Amino acid sequence: MHLASGSDGVQGGGVSRRALGSARAVLLGPVQAATYLLNHGLLAGALGGLLAGRAPWALGVPAAAAVRVAGQLGFIALSGWTMNENLWALLLSNVFALLVRRAGRGGRGMEQH
């Protein structure tokens, strides 16, 4: 795909991405295609847009990180929906348990005492 973008410009890269997305949806199914889009496609699109717009690195890196986090949260939501599980509750209970455990140690590290 990068070769198509390099040889044919932005238009060729867009055609390649659409073709790859369609092939992935047909061959692997819509859930796998959506998973790929959330994990990789959103970040690639955001980075491509930021680089094409000549955005400074101080803006591009945090924006790309925010898009990556949004994609991962979308992946968790999609996974929870397909497995019919509440992964948000599981994730939050683990985070809260970790915070309570750390608070019980007076803010010290996770080493054993």
C-alpha positions, -999 to 999 in steps of 0.1 A, spaced: 0 0 0 29 24 8 43 17 -27 10 26 -43 10 59 -23 45 66 -33 41 59 -70 6 72 -76 3 99 -49 -25 103 -24 -51 92 -49 -34 59 -55 -30 53 -17 -68 60 -12 -77 35 -39 -54 9 -24 -68 14 11 -104 10 -2 -95 -21 -21 -77 -36 9 -106 -28 32 -131 -43 8 -110 -75 4 -106 -78 42 -143 -74 48 -152 -100 22 -124 -125 31 -124 -123 69 -158 -109 77 -171 -76 89 -161 -80 125 -124 -87 116 -125 -58 92 -139 -35 118 -112 -47 143 -85 -39 118 -100 -5 111 -101 4 148 -66 -9 155 -47 3 125 -69 22 100 -79 51 122 -43 57 132 -30 55 96 -57 79 84 -50 104 112 -12 103 106 -17 106 68 -40 136 73 -17 153 97 14 147 76 -5 159 44 -16 190 63 19 197 74 9 197 110 38 202 135 50 173 155 39 189 188 3 186 175 6 154 155 20 131 181 -7 138 208 -34 138 182 -22 104 169 -21 91 205 -56 102 211 -68 85 179 -50 53 189 -66 54 223 -101 59 207 -94 30 184 -84 7 212 -115 17 233 -137 10 202 -120 -24 199 -128 -32 235 -164 -21 229 -166 -42 197 -150 -72 214 -174 -70 244 -204 -68 221 -193 -98 200 -186 -119 231 -217 -107 248 -196 -97 278 -193 -64 297 -156 -58 291 -159 -22 304 -170 -35 338 -141 -60 339 -116 -34 328 -128 -8 353 -129 -33 382 -93 -43 375 -82 -6 374 -100 2 406 -86 -29 423 -51 -18 413 -57 18 426 -71 5 459 -41 -19 462 -17 10 456 -35 33 480 -34 7 507 4 6 505 6 43 511 15 52 475 46 29 474 54 7 444 40 -27 437 69 -46 453 61 -73 478 66 -65 515 
